[in-house]
Amino acid sequence: MQRTTSKLRALLRKKGSFLYMPSCTDPIAARLAQSMGCPAVYTGGYMTGGTQLISEPLLTMTEQIEIAGRVAQAVPIPLLADGGAGFGEPLHTMRSVREFIRAGIAGIHIEDQLFPKRAHYHKYVAHAIDAKEFQDKIRFACRARDETDKDFVIIARSDTCRFYGVKEAIKRVNMAADVGADLGLIFPRDLKETRAAPKLSRIPLVYVQSRGNRDGRPNFTNNELRDMGYVGNIDAQLLFLVAFAAWKRALAEVQKQGDYLSLSHEQFRDIRQEIEDLIGLEDFYRVEEETVEKKKWGKR
């Protein structure tokens, strides 16, 4: 069976390929994304932290890997994950890379934020480490990759664009490229910077679609990003925000009306069937019918 790291490399090498990657923190979301034609999926720190009620800066390496690993094992398509700031200095980052690989994850992005991250990260305060320190972290991450699985993808992420502009962020991405980074990721502030970044970078860039952001970062369609030269789009909050809104509406309706009537019994039945099909429940039935269900329960 081909490793998902090799699958991801093949997708990135394919001419004209563009990877739309919705963020998934549970296996069924990833399997749904796969069934809808997504070539890869992603498990991000924002969603992982949010679903655990602790926020991304408080996540440990093992928590992130446990959740991302469960998602990765549920689908045959590659999963990229948020590797934070490598969860420490270069030595710690090397271990993080090895553990993400062991969990079946196809690649991670590593950022130039201070570790441990601070909650003010969510206020868009970038506590950026020195560029050379970041380069060293990526260099040793790439060394761990090459020693463990050369197809594992390392994405160098710089958060400095928000404060210092696209040239500083791309300078850091290019420094990371010099020591082996495969892809880059920055946070352009406007259309002009978004267009300029892929032209300035020596490695392909992935865009992060940050829906509901409060710093004015633009969102783009997949076609727009492809045309600007990006090789992928990480949709970091879509499923989480849409699901939360749906939960809230459903519970409000029950509280107000005493029942949920926006979907009919037939619609609920069809949705349940779709979920059971994604789970593969029919396969479970077949195994039992060949073994333990041969006995005629209730009959003597």
N, C-alpha and C positions, 0 to 999 in steps of 0.2 A: 504494500500500500504506500502510495506517495505521501511523504510528510507534508503537512500544511505549510511549513516553511518553504519547501520546494515549490508548492503550488503558488504561494505568494510571489516568489521570485519569477515564476513563469508568467504570471499575470502582469507584473511590472515590466517584463521584457516584451510583452506582446504589443506590437505597433498599434497605436491609437487607443490602447486600453485606458480606461478611467474607472477607478474604484470608488463606488459610493458605499460608505460604511456607517450604518446606523449604530448608535451605541446601545448595547444590550447588557443587562445585568442578570438575566435569567435565561436558562436554556430554551424555554419555549419561544421567547422573543427572537432568539437567534435562529431557531428552526423555522419560524414564520418568515423571517427576513430571507433565509435561504430559499424557501418555497416561493417567495415573491421575486426571486431572480437577483438578489444582491450577491455580488461576487465575493464579498468579505464582510466581516462584522468587526465591531470594536467594543471594548469595555473600558469606559473612561472613569477617571477619578471623581468627577462631579457626580455622576449617577451612582457610582458605588458608595461614595460617602453619604449622599443624600438618602439612599434607600436604607442605610444603616443608622441614620439620624446622628451622624458624627461629623459630617463634612469631610471633604477631601484632605485637608491638611492633617487630620488626625488619623488617617488610614495608615496601617502598618503594611509592610511588604507582604506578609503572610495573608492578611485579609484581602488585599487586592488580588493576589495570585489565586487564593482559594475561589473567589467569585469568578474571576476571569477564566480560571482553569475549568470550572464546571461548564461554563458557556462553551469554551473551546472543544471540550469532549463531546458536546451534544451535536456538533455539525461537522461535515467534512470540508467546509470552506474555511479559509484562513481567518484567524482572529488577531487583530492588533490590540494592544493594551496600553494603558497609561502607566508608564514606569516612573512617574513622578520625577523627582530629582535623583533617581537611582537609589533612593533610600539610604543615602550616606555619601561618603567620600569614594574615591576610585576603587578601593578594595571592596567596600560594601556594594558598589555598583556592579562589580564583577560577579559577586555572588547572586545579586538580583537577576542578572542576565541568565545565569545558569539555571536558577529556579524557574524563571518564566519559560525557558526552553523545556525544562523537565515537565512542566504542566501542560505542554502541548500548544503553547501560544506561538504565533508565527512571527511576531515582532513587537517592539515597544518604542515609544518615544521617551526620550530623557531630556529634561529641561535644565536651564541654567538658573533655576531658583535656589534660594537658600534652603538647606535642610537642617532641622525640620521646617516645613512650610508653616506659615502663619495664617490664621483665619482672615487676616486683612488681604490675603490673596483674592478673596471674593469681592473685595472693594477695588480690585485692579491695582493694588500696590505690588509692584514687582520688586522683590528683594533679590536682585541679580548678583550672582557671584562674579568674580573676575573672569574675563574671557579666557585666559590661559588655564585657570582652574577648570573651566567648563571643557576646554579642549582635552585636558588630561583625563577628565571623567569619561568622555566619549572614546578616547584612545584605549583606555583599559576596558571599557564596555566592548569595544570591537575585538580586543584581544580575547576576552572571554567567549565572544561569539565564535571567533575563528577556531578556538580550542574545543568548542562544544558542538556547534552546528553552524557551518559557514553560510547556510542559507537563511538563518535567522536575520531579520531586518532591524537595523538600528536607525531610528529617526532622531536627528538632532533638533531639539525644539528650543527656540529662544523667545523669552517673554519681553525682551528689551525694546521691541518696536513700539510698544505702548508709550514709552517715555523718551526714548532716544532716537526713534525713527528707523526707517527701513534699512538704511545703510549699516547701522550698528548691528541690527539683528542678522542681516545677511552676512556681514563680516564674520559673525560668530558661527553661522551655519557653514560658511566656506572654510573656516578654521577646523570645524568638525569634519568636513569632507576630506580635508588633508590627512586626517588620521583614520579614515575608514567609514565614516557615516554613509549610509545608503541614501537616505532621504532627509529633507529638511522641513521644518514647520515653524512659521512665525505668525504673528497676529497683526496684519496690516490694519491701519486705522481708517482707511478710506479707499475709494476706487482707484485713485492714482497709485497708492502704495501697493494695492493688490495686483494691479497690472504690472508694476515695475518689478516686483519681487522675483518671479520666475526667470526674468531676463538677467537678473543680477546674480542669481544663485548658480553655483557650479554643479549642484545635484538637484534632482527633481523635488518639487515641493508638494506637500499635502496641505489642503486648506481645512480649517476647523469652522464649521457652521455653528455659531453660538446663538441659538434662538433665545430671544428674551433678554439679551445682554443689555447692560445699562451704561455702557461706555460708547455707544454709537457705532460699534463695528458693523460693517455692512454684511448682509447675507446675500448669497448668489445662487442661481440655479446651477445644476450640474453642467449643463451645456455652456453656461457663461464661464464657469471655472475651467472647463476643458479648453475652451477657446483662448483663455488667458495663459494656458500652459501648465496648469496644475494636473497632477496625476491621480489625485483622489480627493474625496470630500468626507471628512469625519463629521457626521451629524450628531453632535455631542449630547443634545438634550431632547430630541424630537419625541421618542417613545415615552420617556419619563414624563415630560410635560403634558403630552396628549393624554396619557393614562391618568395622571393626577387630575386633570380637568374632568375626565369622564367619571372617575370615582366620585368627585365632589358633586357633579350634577346628579348622579344616580342616588347618592345618599340624601341629598337635599330633596329630591322628589319623593323618596320614601318617607322622610320626616314630614313633608308637607301633605302628602296625599295618603299616607299609610301603606303605599304599595308602589312598585316600579312598573309603569305602564308604557314607557317609551319604546320597548321592544315587546313584540307579541310572544306567546308561547311557542309558536312555530319558529320565530327568529331565534329565540333562545335555544331551541332544540337543534337548529342548523349550526349555530355557533358552537354548541357543545360537541356536535359531530366533527366539526372542523378541528377543534382542539384534540379530540380523541384520535383523529386521523394523523395529526402532527406527532402525537405521542407514540403512535403505532400500536394502538390497543388491539387491533385485529390480529396482529402477530402474537400478542400475549395470549389471546383466546385460543389460537391454533396450537400453541405449545401445551396449554392446559387440556385441550380436547384430545391431544395425542397421549396424555399421561393421566393426571389426577382427575380429570373430568370424565373419564371413561366409566367411572362408577356412577350408577343411576341414583342420584341423591333423591331421597323422599319416596323411593320405591322399595318394596321388600319382595 
